[in-house]
Amino acid sequence: MREQAIAHKVGNRSGMGGQRRSTSATQRPRRRESGGQALATRVRAMLGYVPAFLKLALTIVVGILIFAGYRAAASASFFQVRNVEVQGTSRVSADEIQAIVRKEVEKSGVWNADLHGLNARLERVPWIRTAIVSRVLPDGIRVRITERVPRAVVRTASGRFRWIDDDAVLLGEMLPTDQIPVFFLRGLNEEDPEGARTENRERVAKFLELQRDWDTAGLSERVSEVNLIDIRDVRAQLAGDNSQIEVRLGSQDHGKRLKDALDVLDAQRQSRYGSLISYIDLSQGKRAIVGLTSGVHKTSGEAGGPNAATESTNERKTDRDLAVAGGPDKVSAGEAITAGNKTIKDRGDKSSTSEKKSDKSKKSDPRDR
């Protein structure tokens, strides 16, 4: 008999083939973790058993180590300043700026340099208006300078001539190679330059205004300096042969008043008393007062010396005022001569009277008997 082999159906939807496929899908081999991930997992597991205060202490220690490493790197020779670049200088010495920068950055290094402090230090140099400081890693510092612009020359109380800018900051000495201004400024407050900065700015602004007005009118060449101790009482010292004459201009119309005063002076110079003129006062604007001085020589000493008071006293005693009525445009030499004769006559009368009194005192002095 023949044997019959019965073939089983394979791969039907409900048979064993489907069950095997389902089992193989759910029992895939587990993915292996890398070495780094496994280590991190172990560390997290270990830290789970560490108390909280130990975690905090560990964090602090790590922070200290990082900070110490940063400080060591910042102060390393790698960041020591080797190059200082200076831009924008003409009057300020680039070598001076480089020396200041190297001194300030020497200990801290470029990486740890205090740029704001260095900026403030540089702006204390008289000629520097602004300074911008920046790092050029690893070993450089760049400095961009804006210099102050000299606007006028002031004669200080000590007799020195120094440049100043619009902010009334005293700059360097006037050099022989500098262009000499037509006239100088006097009267700056030097005792408290910081506290009187606003006041001194007003003086500089007034000086520049006078300079423009007098340049336009062609009068600047006849002035040697302007006294602005009180800007409401402007006084101009004349130049050249009239350098001993002061013109008092008051608080306004300075250009017109100076011109009128010079006209008065030119008229009075032709008189026999022209050489005795010591000042012309036009501060009231309506009349010119011509002050005369005697031929007595004033004694003068060093500034602030014992003779300073004597000079001032002698000036007060020898000055005589000639009031010229009708305004400066109506001044005549005859009026000044008449007033001058009267002044000299009064001096002679006083002198003879004092001589008579002296003779009487000599006669009555018992020591002469």
Kinemage of the C-alpha trace (Angstrom):
@kinemage 1
@onewidth
@group {chain A} dominant
@subgroup {mainchain}
@vectorlist {calphas} color= white
{ca met a 1} P 0.000 0.000 0.000
{ca arg a 2} L 1.198 3.436 -0.628
{ca glu a 3} L 1.660 5.734 2.260
{ca gln a 4} L 0.024 9.079 2.049
{ca ala a 5} L 1.870 12.089 3.490
{ca ile a 6} L -0.376 14.851 4.626
{ca ala a 7} L 1.282 18.273 4.219
{ca his a 8} L 0.543 20.862 6.848
{ca lys a 9} L -0.369 24.414 5.825
{ca val a 10} L 2.360 26.847 6.643
{ca gly a 11} L 1.982 30.601 7.008
{ca asn a 12} L -1.713 30.858 7.485
{ca arg a 13} L -3.077 33.692 9.517
{ca ser a 14} L -4.035 31.567 12.444
{ca gly a 15} L -1.247 28.975 12.344
{ca met a 16} L 2.125 28.556 13.967
{ca gly a 17} L 3.905 30.738 11.464
{ca gly a 18} L 2.050 33.810 12.684
{ca gln a 19} L 2.782 32.981 16.297
{ca arg a 20} L 6.483 32.675 15.596
{ca arg a 21} L 6.598 36.024 13.878
{ca ser a 22} L 4.816 37.665 16.794
{ca thr a 23} L 7.229 36.122 19.289
{ca ser a 24} L 10.279 37.246 17.351
{ca ala a 25} L 8.936 40.819 17.250
{ca thr a 26} L 8.458 41.101 20.994
{ca gln a 27} L 11.720 39.474 22.029
{ca arg a 28} L 14.302 41.588 20.234
{ca pro a 29} L 17.791 41.671 21.836
{ca arg a 30} L 18.330 44.583 24.190
{ca arg a 31} L 20.528 47.447 22.952
{ca arg a 32} L 23.842 47.681 24.757
{ca glu a 33} L 24.827 51.017 26.378
{ca ser a 34} L 28.139 52.698 25.511
{ca gly a 35} L 30.911 52.935 28.080
{ca gly a 36} L 30.355 56.678 28.751
{ca gln a 37} L 26.643 56.292 29.286
{ca ala a 38} L 27.177 53.345 31.588
{ca leu a 39} L 29.650 55.376 33.659
{ca ala a 40} L 27.227 58.263 33.915
{ca thr a 41} L 24.516 55.948 35.016
{ca arg a 42} L 26.720 54.477 37.735
{ca val a 43} L 27.740 57.955 38.932
{ca arg a 44} L 24.116 59.030 39.203
{ca ala a 45} L 23.327 55.892 41.086
{ca met a 46} L 26.203 56.510 43.500
{ca leu a 47} L 25.242 60.160 44.007
{ca gly a 48} L 21.822 59.024 45.005
{ca tyr a 49} L 23.373 57.666 48.205
{ca val a 50} L 25.438 60.857 48.920
{ca pro a 51} L 23.897 63.337 51.395
{ca ala a 52} L 22.905 66.801 50.146
{ca phe a 53} L 25.548 68.714 52.151
{ca leu a 54} L 28.292 66.600 50.608
{ca lys a 55} L 26.982 67.482 47.160
{ca leu a 56} L 27.134 71.192 48.061
{ca ala a 57} L 30.682 70.868 49.411
{ca leu a 58} L 31.779 69.078 46.254
{ca thr a 59} L 30.275 71.834 44.091
{ca ile a 60} L 32.143 74.530 46.069
{ca val a 61} L 35.452 72.710 45.765
{ca val a 62} L 35.027 72.324 42.030
{ca gly a 63} L 34.184 76.050 41.703
{ca ile a 64} L 37.296 77.025 43.657
{ca leu a 65} L 39.460 74.877 41.461
{ca ile a 66} L 37.980 76.409 38.315
{ca phe a 67} L 38.479 79.973 39.648
{ca ala a 68} L 42.074 79.250 40.655
{ca gly a 69} L 42.745 77.854 37.221
{ca tyr a 70} L 41.243 80.977 35.626
{ca arg a 71} L 43.401 83.277 37.757
{ca ala a 72} L 46.486 81.306 36.947
{ca ala a 73} L 45.703 81.480 33.240
{ca ala a 74} L 44.901 85.213 33.359
{ca ser a 75} L 48.151 86.096 35.117
{ca ala a 76} L 50.262 83.822 32.983
{ca ser a 77} L 53.035 85.303 30.871
{ca phe a 78} L 50.864 84.586 27.857
{ca phe a 79} L 48.730 87.661 28.751
{ca gln a 80} L 51.506 90.022 29.861
{ca val a 81} L 51.321 93.343 27.980
{ca arg a 82} L 53.890 93.556 25.206
{ca asn a 83} L 52.313 95.944 22.712
{ca val a 84} L 50.635 99.329 23.417
{ca glu a 85} L 49.116 101.035 20.382
{ca val a 86} L 48.368 104.768 20.686
{ca gln a 87} L 46.248 106.688 18.159
{ca gly a 88} L 45.200 110.332 17.785
{ca thr a 89} L 48.048 112.192 19.502
{ca ser a 90} L 49.732 115.383 18.343
{ca arg a 91} L 50.565 117.375 21.484
{ca val a 92} L 50.451 114.489 23.959
{ca ser a 93} L 53.537 112.290 23.996
{ca ala a 94} L 52.776 108.732 22.849
{ca asp a 95} L 55.680 107.521 25.012
{ca glu a 96} L 54.024 109.070 28.082
{ca ile a 97} L 50.756 107.253 27.371
{ca gln a 98} L 52.554 103.946 26.791
{ca ala a 99} L 54.383 104.324 30.089
{ca ile a 100} L 51.096 104.918 31.965
{ca val a 101} L 49.438 101.893 30.339
{ca arg a 102} L 52.357 99.552 31.039
{ca lys a 103} L 52.498 100.637 34.673
{ca glu a 104} L 48.746 100.082 35.196
{ca val a 105} L 48.572 96.720 33.372
{ca glu a 106} L 51.890 95.274 34.479
{ca lys a 107} L 50.518 93.298 37.457
{ca ser a 108} L 47.064 92.374 36.197
{ca gly a 109} L 47.922 91.381 32.643
{ca val a 110} L 45.917 92.206 29.530
{ca trp a 111} L 43.135 89.681 30.215
{ca asn a 112} L 42.450 91.002 33.720
{ca ala a 113} L 43.190 94.713 33.093
{ca asp a 114} L 40.812 97.340 34.548
{ca leu a 115} L 39.971 99.218 31.352
{ca his a 116} L 37.623 101.723 33.050
{ca gly a 117} L 40.235 102.630 35.649
{ca leu a 118} L 42.900 102.981 32.969
{ca asn a 119} L 40.575 105.193 30.946
{ca ala a 120} L 39.987 107.506 33.942
{ca arg a 121} L 43.729 107.643 34.655
{ca leu a 122} L 44.534 108.720 31.093
{ca glu a 123} L 41.847 111.421 31.067
{ca arg a 124} L 43.600 113.112 33.995
{ca val a 125} L 46.465 113.994 31.633
{ca pro a 126} L 45.902 117.731 30.855
{ca trp a 127} L 45.875 117.539 27.049
{ca ile a 128} L 43.595 114.450 26.850
{ca arg a 129} L 39.863 115.145 26.530
{ca thr a 130} L 38.704 111.528 26.058
{ca ala a 131} L 40.475 108.157 25.959
{ca ile a 132} L 39.039 104.860 24.708
{ca val a 133} L 40.976 101.785 25.902
{ca ser a 134} L 40.467 98.272 24.501
{ca arg a 135} L 42.159 94.853 24.728
{ca val a 136} L 43.967 93.275 21.808
{ca leu a 137} L 44.405 89.693 22.995
{ca pro a 138} L 46.601 88.050 23.944
{ca asp a 139} L 49.176 90.741 24.836
{ca gly a 140} L 48.105 94.128 23.463
{ca ile a 141} L 46.309 97.329 24.570
{ca arg a 142} L 44.911 99.888 22.123
{ca val a 143} L 44.353 103.530 23.182
{ca arg a 144} L 42.437 106.024 21.024
{ca ile a 145} L 42.957 109.626 22.168
{ca thr a 146} L 40.911 112.778 21.551
{ca glu a 147} L 42.972 115.795 22.536
{ca arg a 148} L 41.772 119.097 23.928
{ca val a 149} L 41.850 122.063 21.543
{ca pro a 150} L 43.719 125.126 22.898
{ca arg a 151} L 41.574 128.252 22.518
{ca ala a 152} L 43.330 130.957 24.531
{ca val a 153} L 46.462 131.734 26.529
{ca val a 154} L 45.994 132.723 30.160
{ca arg a 155} L 48.539 134.589 32.258
{ca thr a 156} L 48.487 132.897 35.642
{ca ala a 157} L 49.005 134.539 39.018
{ca ser a 158} L 52.604 133.334 38.972
{ca gly a 159} L 53.220 135.056 35.622
{ca arg a 160} L 53.307 131.881 33.521
{ca phe a 161} L 51.548 131.690 30.152
{ca arg a 162} L 49.481 128.523 29.673
{ca trp a 163} L 47.000 127.314 27.087
{ca ile a 164} L 43.388 126.641 28.074
{ca asp a 165} L 40.476 125.058 26.197
{ca asp a 166} L 36.737 125.797 26.110
{ca asp a 167} L 36.288 123.981 29.438
{ca ala a 168} L 38.859 126.293 31.081
{ca val a 169} L 41.221 123.359 31.678
{ca leu a 170} L 44.815 124.510 32.132
{ca leu a 171} L 46.936 122.802 29.508
{ca gly a 172} L 50.648 122.996 28.787
{ca glu a 173} L 52.946 125.985 28.754
{ca met a 174} L 52.956 128.236 25.708
{ca leu a 175} L 56.039 127.213 23.730
{ca pro a 176} L 58.290 129.545 21.724
{ca thr a 177} L 57.244 127.655 18.596
{ca asp a 178} L 53.509 128.256 19.229
{ca gln a 179} L 51.628 130.975 17.427
{ca ile a 180} L 51.347 133.842 19.890
{ca pro a 181} L 47.759 135.104 20.311
{ca val a 182} L 47.001 138.781 19.801
{ca phe a 183} L 46.137 139.280 23.470
{ca phe a 184} L 45.991 137.168 26.640
{ca leu a 185} L 43.408 136.338 29.286
{ca arg a 186} L 43.835 137.228 32.946
{ca gly a 187} L 41.586 136.616 35.943
{ca leu a 188} L 41.067 132.843 35.901
{ca asn a 189} L 40.161 131.341 39.299
{ca glu a 190} L 43.187 129.144 40.076
{ca glu a 191} L 42.529 128.511 43.770
{ca asp a 192} L 39.682 126.056 43.193
{ca pro a 193} L 39.705 125.118 39.476
{ca glu a 194} L 37.263 122.220 39.924
{ca gly a 195} L 34.758 124.149 42.050
{ca ala a 196} L 34.999 127.239 39.837
{ca arg a 197} L 34.842 125.299 36.552
{ca thr a 198} L 31.498 126.854 35.510
{ca glu a 199} L 32.690 130.332 36.423
{ca asn a 200} L 35.925 129.860 34.485
{ca arg a 201} L 34.027 128.527 31.456
{ca glu a 202} L 32.059 131.792 31.413
{ca arg a 203} L 35.325 133.731 31.440
{ca val a 204} L 36.683 131.768 28.493
{ca ala a 205} L 33.416 132.202 26.560
{ca lys a 206} L 33.489 135.972 27.215
{ca phe a 207} L 37.140 136.152 26.147
{ca leu a 208} L 36.411 134.385 22.844
{ca glu a 209} L 33.440 136.708 22.257
{ca leu a 210} L 35.630 139.781 22.806
{ca gln a 211} L 38.291 138.324 20.543
{ca arg a 212} L 35.812 137.847 17.692
{ca asp a 213} L 34.286 141.321 18.097
{ca trp a 214} L 37.608 143.135 18.327
{ca asp a 215} L 39.105 141.180 15.438
{ca thr a 216} L 36.129 142.218 13.281
{ca ala a 217} L 36.507 145.868 14.327
{ca gly a 218} L 40.296 145.804 13.852
{ca leu a 219} L 40.982 146.684 17.496
{ca ser a 220} L 42.705 143.521 18.750
{ca glu a 221} L 46.213 144.706 17.880
{ca arg a 222} L 45.920 147.557 20.378
{ca val a 223} L 45.155 145.238 23.333
{ca ser a 224} L 47.729 143.143 25.210
{ca glu a 225} L 45.469 141.355 27.709
{ca val a 226} L 41.919 141.288 29.074
{ca asn a 227} L 41.181 141.145 32.789
{ca leu a 228} L 38.059 139.048 33.457
{ca ile a 229} L 38.209 138.642 37.225
{ca asp a 230} L 34.674 140.067 37.084
{ca ile a 231} L 32.999 139.483 33.703
{ca arg a 232} L 30.595 142.338 34.532
{ca asp a 233} L 33.578 144.709 34.767
{ca val a 234} L 35.734 143.931 31.725
{ca arg a 235} L 39.097 145.671 31.669
{ca ala a 236} L 41.562 145.789 28.778
{ca gln a 237} L 45.254 146.538 29.120
{ca leu a 238} L 46.557 148.285 26.031
{ca ala a 239} L 49.613 147.240 24.048
{ca gly a 240} L 52.760 148.891 22.720
{ca asp a 241} L 53.524 152.440 23.835
{ca asn a 242} L 50.257 152.513 25.793
{ca ser a 243} L 50.952 149.363 27.811
{ca gln a 244} L 50.591 151.249 31.107
{ca ile a 245} L 47.015 152.317 30.274
{ca glu a 246} L 43.971 150.316 31.361
{ca val a 247} L 40.579 150.734 29.687
{ca arg a 248} L 37.561 149.966 31.886
{ca leu a 249} L 34.671 148.770 29.720
{ca gly a 250} L 31.986 147.622 32.163
{ca ser a 251} L 29.503 144.884 31.317
{ca gln a 252} L 28.285 145.608 27.774
{ca asp a 253} L 29.000 147.230 24.389
{ca his a 254} L 32.638 146.281 24.751
{ca gly a 255} L 33.500 146.779 21.088
{ca lys a 256} L 31.988 150.278 20.872
{ca arg a 257} L 33.355 151.350 24.244
{ca leu a 258} L 36.868 150.198 23.393
{ca lys a 259} L 36.767 152.150 20.143
{ca asp a 260} L 35.510 155.262 21.948
{ca ala a 261} L 38.212 154.909 24.597
{ca leu a 262} L 40.917 154.632 21.950
{ca asp a 263} L 39.559 157.757 20.258
{ca val a 264} L 39.742 159.588 23.592
{ca leu a 265} L 43.275 158.364 24.135
{ca asp a 266} L 44.416 159.447 20.665
{ca ala a 267} L 42.994 162.902 21.286
{ca gln a 268} L 44.543 163.247 24.735
{ca arg a 269} L 47.926 161.969 23.573
{ca gln a 270} L 48.433 165.219 21.693
{ca ser a 271} L 48.181 167.216 24.908
{ca arg a 272} L 51.056 167.978 27.249
{ca tyr a 273} L 49.500 165.641 29.824
{ca gly a 274} L 49.113 162.689 27.466
{ca ser a 275} L 52.033 160.840 29.026
{ca leu a 276} L 50.354 160.980 32.461
{ca ile a 277} L 47.266 158.975 31.455
{ca ser a 278} L 46.951 155.792 33.517
{ca tyr a 279} L 43.404 154.667 32.684
{ca ile a 280} L 40.260 155.522 30.747
{ca asp a 281} L 36.984 154.581 32.381
{ca leu a 282} L 34.019 154.031 30.087
{ca ser a 283} L 32.218 151.545 32.304
{ca gln a 284} L 29.137 153.806 32.462
{ca gly a 285} L 29.055 154.212 28.693
{ca lys a 286} L 27.993 157.901 28.712
{ca arg a 287} L 31.164 159.651 29.768
{ca ala a 288} L 34.861 158.956 29.674
{ca ile a 289} L 36.922 159.456 32.799
{ca val a 290} L 40.620 159.896 32.082
{ca gly a 291} L 42.856 159.039 35.009
{ca leu a 292} L 46.221 160.804 35.325
{ca thr a 293} L 49.194 159.800 37.385
{ca ser a 294} L 52.094 161.926 38.642
{ca gly a 295} L 55.641 161.351 37.566
{ca val a 296} L 56.495 159.627 40.846
{ca his a 297} L 57.939 156.157 40.208
{ca lys a 298} L 56.100 153.331 41.978
{ca thr a 299} L 58.192 150.794 43.842
{ca ser a 300} L 57.320 147.179 43.131
{ca gly a 301} L 58.594 143.924 44.540
{ca glu a 302} L 57.969 140.253 44.001
{ca ala a 303} L 54.406 138.957 43.812
{ca gly a 304} L 52.946 138.917 47.311
{ca gly a 305} L 56.065 140.596 48.727
{ca pro a 306} L 56.218 143.487 51.173
{ca asn a 307} L 56.265 146.108 48.418
{ca ala a 308} L 53.005 144.954 46.836
{ca ala a 309} L 50.882 146.960 49.279
{ca thr a 310} L 53.123 150.020 48.791
{ca glu a 311} L 52.595 149.907 45.043
{ca ser a 312} L 48.827 149.774 45.441
{ca thr a 313} L 48.857 152.644 47.948
{ca asn a 314} L 51.044 154.798 45.703
{ca glu a 315} L 48.718 154.200 42.782
{ca arg a 316} L 45.728 155.370 44.789
{ca lys a 317} L 47.581 158.469 45.916
{ca thr a 318} L 48.918 159.475 42.490
{ca asp a 319} L 45.879 158.756 40.284
{ca arg a 320} L 43.699 161.713 39.387
{ca asp a 321} L 40.411 161.512 37.481
{ca leu a 322} L 39.540 163.836 34.630
{ca ala a 323} L 35.799 163.539 33.988
{ca val a 324} L 35.101 164.382 30.365
{ca ala a 325} L 31.463 165.461 30.012
{ca gly a 326} L 29.324 164.999 26.928
{ca gly a 327} L 30.444 161.486 26.080
{ca pro a 328} L 33.660 160.199 24.542
{ca asp a 329} L 32.818 161.532 21.084
{ca lys a 330} L 32.884 165.139 22.398
{ca val a 331} L 36.187 164.951 24.220
{ca ser a 332} L 38.715 167.687 23.498
{ca ala a 333} L 42.321 167.977 24.520
{ca gly a 334} L 41.609 171.405 26.065
{ca glu a 335} L 39.225 169.935 28.632
{ca ala a 336} L 41.818 167.434 29.741
{ca ile a 337} L 44.514 170.134 29.905
{ca thr a 338} L 42.297 172.405 31.993
{ca ala a 339} L 41.474 169.601 34.363
{ca gly a 340} L 45.109 168.603 34.446
{ca asn a 341} L 46.240 172.155 35.299
{ca lys a 342} L 43.689 172.274 38.106
{ca thr a 343} L 44.926 168.952 39.434
{ca ile a 344} L 48.561 170.048 39.363
{ca lys a 345} L 47.679 173.410 40.948
{ca asp a 346} L 45.875 171.578 43.761
{ca arg a 347} L 48.933 169.388 44.198
{ca gly a 348} L 51.158 172.508 44.442
{ca asp a 349} L 48.872 174.133 47.019
{ca lys a 350} L 48.817 170.977 49.104
{ca ser a 351} L 52.578 170.647 48.827
{ca ser a 352} L 53.243 174.250 49.952
{ca thr a 353} L 50.779 173.845 52.822
{ca ser a 354} L 52.497 170.694 53.993
{ca glu a 355} L 55.901 172.444 53.767
{ca lys a 356} L 54.640 175.323 55.949
{ca lys a 357} L 53.308 172.874 58.506
{ca ser a 358} L 56.653 171.114 58.473
{ca asp a 359} L 58.541 174.388 59.089
{ca lys a 360} L 56.266 175.255 62.000
{ca ser a 361} L 56.745 171.872 63.578
{ca lys a 362} L 60.506 172.219 63.275
{ca lys a 363} L 60.446 175.613 65.019
{ca ser a 364} L 58.318 174.337 67.873
{ca asp a 365} L 60.279 171.110 68.349
{ca pro a 366} L 61.986 171.394 71.779
{ca arg a 367} L 64.815 169.102 70.691
{ca asp a 368} L 66.128 171.854 68.361
{ca arg a 369} L 66.570 174.279 71.236
